[in-house]
Amino acid sequence: MSFHIKDYDYNLPDERIAQSPADQRDRSRLLVYDRKSRTIKHTYFTNLTNCLNSGDVLVINNTRVIPARLLGKKQTGGKIEVFILDYQKAVIQDGFTQCECMIRSSKPPKTGTRIYFSNKEEAVVLTMPKNGQCIIQFNCDDLLSFLNQVGQTPLPPYIQRVADKKDQDRYQTIYAKNNGAIAAPTAGLHFTPQLIETIKQMGIQMVPITLHVGYGTFMPVRVQDIRKHFMHKEYIEISQDSATKIYQAKQNKQRIVAVGTTSVRALEYVYQRQETFG
């Protein structure tokens, strides 16, 4: 296995990078690789059921994307961009909320710098930025409501357009439940209620877990040896019920199909530590 970044480089023409979702979620393209025949087939996500069997267990990530991107101005009038990094560990005290954030501005803000957002909501920098990260105190006791007022959906860097109201719905899986991600588990975006109902009627279980996709998903790899790339932390939660269903499926030699890389790495992390699946 190669660990050199150049071995993972490939050409992807700009015109092949969709800037807006398909009109219907399940009409997105689906590439199917047959490991036995080593052949590739191009189809549509609505045909996913052709790849599944009765008895399979689909592990889905039910994280919900929060409007974690904030655009504001400093007291000097300079622009500043704030990304919520650790929503789960936000601390509420005396009517204020403190949270670890990533900031971008022409000059690093000093401790005590005030930030003003579009509706005059305020925040203040509490710690000196280190690698762009610092603690910011928001003038609110309900961070999610604050973000819903002034925040934006943080689209991936390969989408070269400004986020709009439609993204609040389309950049979210239909089974999103637990708030905390700053990016969507994109493989799950293409499920529809009708497709899920068909899958269940086939005798296939859909088992939810939670991995809040973190800022690391936006970070480019700048080192030649990928093992030296710094990864941001991500929050994982697997309920006892979900863990039991996955464990039983494993014992019964049923196929466990992880929907997307976020589900894969959550399962791998927990399994490698033997914390849940025995």
Buried (B, 14 or more C-beta within 10 A) or exposed (E): EEEEBEEEEEEEEEEEEEEEBBEEBBBBEBEEEEEEEEEEEEEBBBEBEEEBEEBBBBBBBBBBBBBBBBBBBBEEEEEBBBBBBBBEEBEBEEEBBBBBBBBEBEEBBEEEBBBBBEEEBEBBBBEEBEEBBBBBBBBBEEBBEBBEEBBBBBBEEEBEEEBEEEBBEBBBBBBBEBBBBBBBBBBBBBBBEEBBEBBEEEEBBBBBBBBBBBBBBBBEEEEEEEEEBEEBEBBBBBEEEBBEBBEEBBEEEBEBBBBBBBBBBBBEBBBEEEEBBE
